[in-house]
Amino acid sequence: MSSFSDKIYTFITETMEATSFEEIEVIQTLWSGYGKIKRLQVTGCNENTVVVKHIQLNDTVTHPRGWNTNISHLRKTKSYQVECDWYQNWSDKCSQLCRVPKCYGFLEKEGETLIILEDIDSAGFPLRLHNINQTRFHACIRWLANFHATFLYSKPQKLWPIGTYWHLDTRPDEFAALDDLALKNAARAINDTLNASPFKTIVHGDAKIANFCFAENENDVAAVDFQYTGGGVGVKDLAYFVGSCLGEREAERQENDILEYYFQQLEIALQEKISPATFKRLQKNWHELYYFAWADFHRFLKGWNPGHWKINGYSERITKTVIDSLN
C-alpha cells in the first residue's frame, strides 16, 4: 500500500519505467516536519530500489529549537528548490572521486516536491557512522577536495549565491540572539572576508559526518543532502566537517595534519586545471580563511544554541585570534 497520491504514484512508476513499487521504509523524517525520505522497492525496471525525498511544505511546522519564523520557512522552501536544481544541473559533473547519488527525476507541484534518487546504499555505500577511523576521515576530506576542485571558479547559478545554511545574511534571528558582543561586532567583517576570496568554488554547505555514506571499503565514500549547496571557499566545508566529527582536543591536535592533507588532495585534483603558482595563492588564501570559516560557524552556533557541545575552548581560541587579526 502506497501513502503517495495517485499523481505521485504515477509519476514514480512512469519515471522509473516500472510496473509498480512498494514502500519499504521511512529512512528519515525531514527537519521541522517538512516531509520524509523513503526507500521504495521497484518492480519491472532496472533498479531494485530507489530513494525518494518527499517534501510537503506545510505552513504549520514545529522547529525543534523554536525557530518558527517566516525567514526560517522561506529558507527551507528555497533549500529544496536549490536541491532540485543541484540534481538537475550540477550533480552529473561529479566523478567517482566525489560520488553523489544519481537523480532519476523530480516533481514540483502544489506545495509538494518529490526527488527520485539512486539508492546509494545499494550502490555500495550502506554505512552511516558517527565515529570514523583515520582512513575514513581522510576519505571524506579527499571527497571534499575533489568536489571543490571540480567546481572551482563555477558561478552558482540556481544554487545559493552563498552556500551553507549558517552564513550571516540568512541568519538574522540567530544573530540578534547572539550575546557575545566582540563576536557580534566582528561578524560582518568575518563574513565579508570569506566572501571576498578570489578563489570561489561550489561548497556542499552541510558537509557533516551524517551526510557522508561509507562503503565497506574504507577508502570510498559518497555524500548526500545538497539543500545548502552554493558559492564559497572550500574550507567552509572542511571546517564544518572537522567540527562535526572531532572533539576540541582532536581538532586542535590534528589541525596541521588536516590542512596539509586537504591541500595535498586539492593540489592533485587541480593539477590540470590551474598552474602551480595559482594553486600556491589559493592555498595561502584558503589556509587563512579556514580559521575565519571556523569563527563564522561559531558565531551561528552561539546565537542558535548557546549550550551546543561544539562550543568549546578550541573554537573560542580560534575566534579570538580571528577577531584580533581584524582589529
Protein Blocks (a to p, Z undefined) as FASTA:
>chain_A
ZZbdfklmmmmmmmnopabdcdfbdfbdcehhiaccdddddehiabfbdcdddddddfbd
cdfklpacfklmmmmmmmmmmmmmmmmmmmmmpcfklccdddfbdcdeehiacdddddfk
lnopabccfbdcfklmmmmmmmmmmmmmmmgoiacehiafbgcjkbmklmmmlmmmpcbf
klmmmmmmmmmmmmmpcbdcddehlacfklpccdfblkbccdehjllgccddfklmmmmm
mmmmpcfklmmmmmmmmmmmmmmmmmmmmmmmbcfklmmmmmmmmmmmmmmmmmmmmmmm
mmmmmmbfklcfklmmmmmmmmmmmZZ
